[in-house]
Amino acid sequence: MPFIDVKASCEITSEQELRLKEALGEAIARIPGKSESRLMLCFQDNMRMWYAGKDDGPTVMVHTAIYGTTTADAVEDFGQAAVGLMREVLGAKNVYLRMSQGTDWAF
């Protein structure tokens, strides 16, 4: 089960959330063995975020956690897609993505 947690300093409208949900559902399939059918998403907007000592966002942090492991190429491919989405859909100026991989999950 992949989990994607999006924290943004800006507002995320219902329309933007739907676009991100759909596009992240497609992007997760870039990681072998992962799909939207088991994807859990969390969107948190209007977060107080600072980057380089400034709050001149929009700033977005995307934490993606997957069960198991994948290749560096798959992480790069998914990461580029996810970061691009945040820039395109939210107009994000500062975007970072963290990928966690492991088997210490219970569900």
C-alpha positions as CSV (number, residue, x, y, z in Angstrom):
1,M,0.0,0.0,0.0
2,P,1.6,3.3,-1.0
3,F,0.8,6.4,1.1
4,I,1.3,9.9,-0.2
5,D,1.1,12.8,2.3
6,V,1.0,16.3,0.7
7,K,1.6,19.3,2.9
8,A,1.2,22.7,1.2
9,S,1.5,26.2,2.5
10,C,-1.2,27.3,0.0
11,E,-4.9,26.5,-0.2
12,I,-5.8,23.3,-2.1
13,T,-9.2,23.7,-3.7
14,S,-11.5,20.8,-4.3
15,E,-10.8,20.9,-8.0
16,Q,-7.0,21.0,-7.4
17,E,-7.3,18.1,-4.9
18,L,-9.2,16.0,-7.5
19,R,-6.6,16.8,-10.2
20,L,-3.8,15.8,-7.8
21,K,-5.6,12.6,-6.7
22,E,-6.1,11.5,-10.3
23,A,-2.6,12.4,-11.4
24,L,-0.9,10.9,-8.4
25,G,-2.9,7.7,-8.9
26,E,-1.4,7.5,-12.4
27,A,2.1,8.5,-11.2
28,I,2.3,5.8,-8.5
29,A,2.1,3.2,-11.3
30,R,5.6,4.3,-12.4
31,I,6.8,2.3,-9.4
32,P,6.7,-1.4,-10.3
33,G,4.0,-3.3,-8.4
34,K,2.2,-0.1,-7.2
35,S,-1.2,1.2,-8.3
36,E,-4.0,3.5,-7.4
37,S,-6.1,0.6,-6.3
38,R,-4.3,0.5,-3.0
39,L,-3.1,4.1,-2.8
40,M,-3.9,6.2,0.3
41,L,-3.7,10.0,0.0
42,C,-3.7,12.8,2.5
43,F,-3.8,16.5,1.6
44,Q,-3.1,19.2,4.2
45,D,-3.3,22.8,3.0
46,N,-2.6,26.2,4.5
47,M,0.3,24.8,6.5
48,R,2.8,27.3,8.0
49,M,6.0,26.4,6.1
50,W,9.3,28.1,5.8
51,Y,12.1,27.5,3.3
52,A,15.5,29.1,3.4
53,G,14.3,31.3,6.3
54,K,11.4,32.7,4.3
55,D,7.7,32.0,3.9
56,D,7.5,33.1,0.3
57,G,5.9,29.9,-1.1
58,P,3.8,28.2,-2.1
59,T,5.9,25.5,-0.6
60,V,5.0,21.8,-0.8
61,M,6.4,18.7,0.9
62,V,5.4,15.4,-0.5
63,H,6.2,12.3,1.6
64,T,5.6,9.0,-0.2
65,A,5.9,5.7,1.7
66,I,5.8,2.4,-0.1
67,Y,5.7,-1.2,1.2
68,G,8.8,-2.9,0.0
69,T,11.6,-1.4,-2.1
70,T,12.0,-0.2,-5.6
71,T,14.8,1.0,-7.9
72,A,16.5,4.4,-7.9
73,D,15.1,4.9,-11.5
74,A,11.5,4.3,-10.3
75,V,12.0,6.8,-7.4
76,E,13.4,9.4,-9.8
77,D,10.6,8.8,-12.4
78,F,7.8,9.0,-9.8
79,G,9.6,12.0,-8.0
80,Q,9.8,14.0,-11.2
81,A,6.1,13.4,-12.0
82,A,5.0,14.3,-8.4
83,V,7.1,17.4,-8.2
84,G,6.0,18.6,-11.6
85,L,2.3,18.1,-10.5
86,M,2.8,20.3,-7.5
87,R,4.3,23.0,-9.6
88,E,1.6,22.7,-12.3
89,V,-1.5,22.3,-10.2
90,L,-0.6,24.3,-7.1
91,G,1.9,26.8,-8.6
92,A,4.4,25.7,-6.0
93,K,7.7,27.5,-5.9
94,N,9.5,25.2,-3.5
95,V,8.7,21.5,-3.7
96,Y,10.5,18.6,-2.0
97,L,9.7,14.9,-2.1
98,R,10.8,12.2,0.4
99,M,10.4,8.5,-0.5
100,S,10.3,6.0,2.3
101,Q,10.7,2.3,1.6
102,G,10.3,-0.6,4.0
103,T,8.4,-3.5,5.3
104,D,7.6,-2.3,8.8
105,W,3.9,-1.9,8.1
106,A,0.8,-3.4,9.6
107,F,-2.6,-3.3,7.9
